[in-house]
Amino acid sequence: MTTTPQAIRRASPRTNRAAARPEPAAPLLPSPEPVRLLDEAGRRVSPECAVRDYPEPPTETLRELYRRMVIGRRFDVQATALTKQGRLAVYPSSRGQEACQVSGVMAVRPTDWVFPTYRESVALVSRGIDPVEVLTLLRGDWHCGYDPAAWRTAPQCTPLATQTVHAAGLAYGEAHQGRDTVALVFIGDGATSEGDFHEGVNFAAVFRAPVVFFVQNNRYAISVPLSRQTAAPTLAYKGVGYGIASEQVDGNDPVAVLAVLANAVEHARSGHGPFLVEAHTYRLEPHTNADDASRYRSMDEVETWLGRDPIARLETYLRGAGALDDAAVDAVAAEAEAYAADLRTRMNADPVVDPLSLFDHVYAQPTPQLLEQRAQVRAELAAAEEGEA
């Protein structure tokens, strides 16, 4: 039997109430310019120059944001080095995007769900997940090294935009059961060109699912520039066509990113439906270690974005506000180094690989064909062991 949107509406009292379409809690159109609370030198933007009035997060929250960003970058650099040493099969760096990575997980509760892409390793370690478990996928051991249910964090998604549909469905299900769970889904600019993006956003909009679609626009879908992906003024404007509130933000301004995302999460949690946030940022490293970024972008462009470092920007601001000094900066740096050293040590141990685990978790009840294949592999392993003996 085919389930129609009308049937879903009839089955859900929550969506029947939503069908009345109350006035949105936020304007559908994003700000004409990306929201910015700090300028590129780390100075507070004057209120009269602000695009929209977003409350600044508390100072202690910003100190924690700084700490996690520093640790996240050190993790990212270490993971890149592990790839060059052959300890990882591949690694998609997010250096330069730390404001987005960390703010994304800090804007939600531990009980909310996060849906990451393959580039969200820094976000996952910032959420508290064991870094070795985060790198398990990229090491080639398992499809996911951590427990998604325990961390309320979906497995890292390699296909573009498929996690938008997962997030919309989970958020709808949670709301239907009366829970105030929010799903935050990370996507890149390239993912907004995929059909799954349309399906996920459209479903969430129609059924007012509490989802925050967080687009990290880092200018390139591998080597395809944004100008070859869309003719929209910005990606945030895509939300208008679905009837959902949208915003764009300077993705290298950590204060603004956290403030905008906190507002978006509250909007979704309060029953006003999904929210689309576009962060304008940049990945400083190639797409992955297998990519030669010099083929499609210039070093001058990279140097320009190096001057917009989100960590330096936040550090300057916190120092100026008297919330950070040399001792605090040194303490965070030392913590980050210890974190990287522990990761190196643990990643240098070869993983224990069981070929028979290939057949685990394929079906809740293994099929006869799967059992036959498992028995065949077991027999081949036993024969190989006898031959070695």
Secondary structure as the mmCIF struct_conf table of DSSP 4:
data_model
#
loop_
_struct_conf.conf_type_id
_struct_conf.id
_struct_conf.beg_label_comp_id
_struct_conf.beg_label_asym_id
_struct_conf.beg_label_seq_id
_struct_conf.end_label_comp_id
_struct_conf.end_label_asym_id
_struct_conf.end_label_seq_id
HELX_LH_PP_P HELX_LH_PP_P1 THR A 2 THR A 4
HELX_RH_AL_P HELX_RH_AL_P1 PRO A 5 ALA A 11
HELX_RH_AL_P HELX_RH_AL_P2 PRO A 13 ALA A 18
TURN_TY1_P TURN_TY1_P1 ALA A 19 ALA A 20
HELX_LH_PP_P HELX_LH_PP_P2 PRO A 22 PRO A 24
BEND BEND1 ALA A 25 ALA A 26
BEND BEND2 LEU A 28 LEU A 29
HELX_LH_PP_P HELX_LH_PP_P3 PRO A 30 SER A 31
BEND BEND3 PRO A 32 GLU A 33
STRN STRN1 VAL A 35 VAL A 35
BEND BEND4 LEU A 37 LEU A 37
STRN STRN2 LEU A 38 LEU A 38
TURN_TY1_P TURN_TY1_P2 GLU A 40 ALA A 41
BEND BEND5 GLY A 42 GLY A 42
HELX_LH_PP_P HELX_LH_PP_P4 ARG A 43 ARG A 43
STRN STRN3 ARG A 44 ARG A 44
HELX_LH_PP_P HELX_LH_PP_P5 VAL A 45 SER A 46
HELX_RH_3T_P HELX_RH_3T_P1 PRO A 47 CYS A 49
BEND BEND6 VAL A 51 ARG A 52
HELX_LH_PP_P HELX_LH_PP_P6 PRO A 55 PRO A 58
HELX_RH_AL_P HELX_RH_AL_P3 THR A 59 LYS A 84
TURN_TY1_P TURN_TY1_P3 GLN A 85 GLY A 86
BEND BEND7 ARG A 87 ALA A 89
TURN_TY1_P TURN_TY1_P4 ARG A 95 GLY A 96
HELX_RH_AL_P HELX_RH_AL_P4 GLU A 98 MET A 106
BEND BEND8 ALA A 107 VAL A 108
TURN_TY1_P TURN_TY1_P5 PRO A 110 THR A 111
BEND BEND9 ASP A 112 ASP A 112
STRN STRN4 TRP A 113 PHE A 115
STRN STRN5 THR A 117 THR A 117
TURN_TY1_P TURN_TY1_P6 TYR A 118 ARG A 119
HELX_RH_AL_P HELX_RH_AL_P5 SER A 121 SER A 126
TURN_TY1_P TURN_TY1_P7 ARG A 127 GLY A 128
HELX_RH_AL_P HELX_RH_AL_P6 PRO A 131 VAL A 134
TURN_TY1_P TURN_TY1_P8 LEU A 135 LEU A 135
HELX_RH_AL_P HELX_RH_AL_P7 THR A 136 ARG A 139
TURN_TY1_P TURN_TY1_P9 GLY A 140 GLY A 140
BEND BEND10 ASP A 141 ASP A 141
BEND BEND11 HIS A 143 HIS A 143
BEND BEND12 GLY A 145 TYR A 146
HELX_RH_AL_P HELX_RH_AL_P8 PRO A 148 TRP A 151
TURN_TY1_P TURN_TY1_P10 ARG A 152 ARG A 152
STRN STRN6 THR A 153 THR A 153
HELX_LH_PP_P HELX_LH_PP_P7 ALA A 154 GLN A 156
STRN STRN7 CYS A 157 CYS A 157
BEND BEND13 PRO A 159 PRO A 159
TURN_TY1_P TURN_TY1_P11 LEU A 160 ALA A 161
HELX_RH_AL_P HELX_RH_AL_P9 THR A 162 HIS A 176
TURN_TY1_P TURN_TY1_P12 GLN A 177 GLY A 178
STRN STRN8 ALA A 183 GLY A 188
TURN_TY1_P TURN_TY1_P13 ASP A 189 ASP A 189
HELX_RH_3T_P HELX_RH_3T_P2 GLY A 190 SER A 193
BEND BEND14 GLU A 194 GLU A 194
HELX_RH_AL_P HELX_RH_AL_P10 GLY A 195 VAL A 206
TURN_TY1_P TURN_TY1_P14 PHE A 207 ARG A 208
STRN STRN9 VAL A 211 ASN A 217
BEND BEND15 ARG A 219 ARG A 219
STRN STRN10 TYR A 220 ALA A 221
TURN_TY1_P TURN_TY1_P15 ILE A 222 SER A 223
STRN STRN11 VAL A 224 PRO A 225
HELX_RH_3T_P HELX_RH_3T_P3 LEU A 226 ARG A 228
TURN_TY1_P TURN_TY1_P16 GLN A 229 GLN A 229
BEND BEND16 ALA A 232 THR A 234
HELX_RH_3T_P HELX_RH_3T_P4 LEU A 235 TYR A 237
HELX_RH_AL_P HELX_RH_AL_P11 LYS A 238 TYR A 242
TURN_TY1_P TURN_TY1_P17 GLY A 243 GLY A 243
STRN STRN12 ALA A 245 ASP A 250
TURN_TY1_P TURN_TY1_P18 GLY A 251 ASN A 252
HELX_RH_AL_P HELX_RH_AL_P12 PRO A 254 ARG A 269
TURN_TY1_P TURN_TY1_P19 SER A 270 GLY A 271
BEND BEND17 HIS A 272 HIS A 272
STRN STRN13 PHE A 275 HIS A 280
BEND BEND18 LEU A 284 GLU A 285
BEND BEND19 HIS A 287 THR A 288
TURN_TY1_P TURN_TY1_P20 ASN A 289 ALA A 290
HELX_RH_3T_P HELX_RH_3T_P5 ALA A 293 ARG A 295
TURN_TY1_P TURN_TY1_P21 TYR A 296 TYR A 296
BEND BEND20 ARG A 297 ARG A 297
HELX_RH_AL_P HELX_RH_AL_P13 MET A 299 LEU A 306
TURN_TY1_P TURN_TY1_P22 GLY A 307 ARG A 308
HELX_RH_AL_P HELX_RH_AL_P14 PRO A 310 GLY A 320
TURN_TY1_P TURN_TY1_P23 ALA A 321 GLY A 322
BEND BEND21 ALA A 323 ALA A 323
HELX_RH_AL_P HELX_RH_AL_P15 ASP A 326 MET A 347
TURN_TY1_P TURN_TY1_P24 ASN A 348 ASN A 348
BEND BEND22 ALA A 349 ALA A 349
HELX_LH_PP_P HELX_LH_PP_P8 ASP A 350 VAL A 352
HELX_RH_3T_P HELX_RH_3T_P6 PRO A 355 PHE A 359
TURN_TY1_P TURN_TY1_P25 ASP A 360 HIS A 361
BEND BEND23 VAL A 362 VAL A 362
BEND BEND24 ALA A 364 GLN A 365
HELX_RH_AL_P HELX_RH_AL_P16 PRO A 368 GLU A 388
#
